[in-house]
Amino acid sequence: MTLYRSGRPHLSGPPAGMTAHEVRTHAFDPHRRGVDPDQVREFQARVADELTELHRQVRLLAQENDRLKRALRDWQAMHARECRPPNDGHW
């Protein structure tokens, strides 16, 4: 993991941490005056769906990034072979 100048981590690759499955299956401790379990499950489902979509987008963007990097490297290699020194003079 690399760090930005601010000291914050720069994360690359798929997101780490919570998965949609963990959100869907997380159990809360019961309290005397708890919350409506149906509302909790509904909220968990919404958050899990959003996490699923975000993970999908990150995966697609990582693939696109890799494709662009390869295309740039190929272009640079092709361009470098075709280039010749600007002149053969003293300057």
Salt bridges, closest charged atoms under 4 A:
ASP38 OD1 - ARG41 NH2 2.70
ASP49 OD1 - ARG24 NH2 2.84
GLU53 OE2 - ARG56 NH2 2.66
GLU64 OE2 - ARG67 NH2 2.82
